Amino acid sequence: MRVTQVSAFLENRPGRLLYLLNVLAEHDINLIAHNIVDASDFGIVHLIVEDPDKALATIRSEGITASSTTVLRVQVPDEAGAFVRRVLQPLAENKVNIEYSYAYSASGTGKATIVIKVDDVAAAERLLSDLDA
């Protein structure tokens, strides 16, 4: 459930995302998911990759500011209301705050994968542990 997310800070201009993702590809770092948060002059690119330590070192070696953080990756059925019932309600009822989230699904799997950044990883992991069962 816990995964390391790499975040890269890029100038908000054409070609910067292309450059970042090319760097990862050239170093055989597989990208699983990404999300971009826009902040006018710059953007924060959140990355889930197969080898976060290698990705972090590689990105930094290119002079790009990067950091890592622990997030949770949970799977729910790819159906209406599953995220609400199985993730949001238990966390809200137990006062665990979601700082941000993003999701992806693969066609035909019947599952949606959701990445969540929370203020209490241990509590969220306990509350959502049945999702890994």
C-alpha positions, 0 to 999 in steps of 0.5 A, spaced: 500 500 500 505 504 501 509 507 495 514 512 494 512 518 490 517 522 486 516 529 485 519 534 480 519 541 480 519 544 473 518 551 470 511 551 467 513 552 459 513 548 453 517 542 453 519 541 460 515 535 461 517 532 455 524 533 457 523 530 464 519 524 461 525 523 456 530 523 462 526 517 465 526 513 459 533 514 457 535 511 464 530 505 463 525 508 469 518 505 468 513 510 469 506 507 472 502 514 473 503 521 474 500 528 476 501 535 474 499 540 479 500 547 476 502 553 480 503 559 475 510 559 474 512 552 475 509 545 476 510 539 480 510 533 477 508 527 482 511 520 479 509 513 481 515 509 478 518 502 478 524 504 481 523 511 485 530 511 488 533 511 481 528 516 479 530 521 484 537 520 483 537 521 475 532 527 476 537 530 480 543 529 476 539 533 471 539 539 475 532 538 476 529 539 483 526 533 486 523 530 492 520 524 495 514 522 499 510 516 502 503 516 499 498 510 499 496 506 493 490 503 493 485 499 489 478 499 489 473 496 484 472 500 478 465 502 479 460 508 481 461 510 488 467 505 490 472 510 492 467 514 496 465 508 500 471 504 501 476 510 501 473 517 503 468 515 508 473 511 512 478 516 512 473 522 513 470 518 519 477 517 522 479 524 521 485 522 516 485 528 511 487 527 504 492 532 502 491 530 494 489 524 490 489 522 483 487 515 480 488 511 474 485 504 471 487 499 466 481 497 461 478 490 462 481 489 469 475 492 473 480 495 478 481 503 479 488 504 482 488 511 487 494 514 489 493 518 496 497 523 500 494 523 507 496 527 513 497 520 517 499 514 513 499 509 518 492 510 520 490 510 513 494 504 512 490 501 518 483 503 516 484 501 508 488 495 509 482 490 507 483 493 500 489 489 499 486 483 501 
